């Protein structure tokens, strides 16, 4: 059964009048967590689309890049998007419920943040309202400020691209400490590790870009210390 069929099942289990955000209270254990992750990215992406005032074709395309959506599954994805967009509950309510589900797995919360950054940059413009939105979501997810800045540095062209910022490192750290931190990032972002965390295989495409950015930043630091 495809993840989109499982998402459809999760939505059909909602009772009449129940908000989409309540689905996160029902999908707390594997393999349902994979479904919850997919719904979380789409739902928060829909809320973020409202933050900059419009939903563009580029943002819709970005959803298709985060998740491989076949033609027959587009209606299901659109349903999740529209349910979140029209729900009166604010994005902070969504983010709080998602945090409660994944709080013991901070790497998954960072995976989700990166999916949102990818969607935010789909139209080539990082709107100030999107930045405020993502910064607030990061606070709710308890993503450290230096990690948030590292994500922003990798996704936003005019952000700080300093390699230390990209990797979330302090330049005063020893080279050995930096290498340990880089290796930890590499382990956490390996596709096998992401799948083990319950990230849908459809979303692993983001890991390729992330690892290229991480390794490029590490190469720059190594050259500096050579």
LINLINRA-V405430 format. One line per field, one symbol per residue. burial: b if it has 24 or more other ideal C-beta (glycine too) atoms within 12 Angstrom, else e. A space follows every 10 residues. Layout:
BEGIN
burial->???
END
This chain:
BEGIN
burial->eebbebbbeb beebeeeeeb bbbbebbeee ebbbbbbbbb bbbbbbbbbb bbeebeeebb ebbbbbbebe eebeebbbbb bebbbebebe bebbbbbbbe bbeebebbbb bbbbbbbbbb bbeeebbeeb bebbbbbbeb bebeeebbbb bbbbbbeeee eebbbbbbbe eeeeeeebee bbeebbebbe eeebeebbbb bbbbbbbebb bebbeebbee beeeee
END
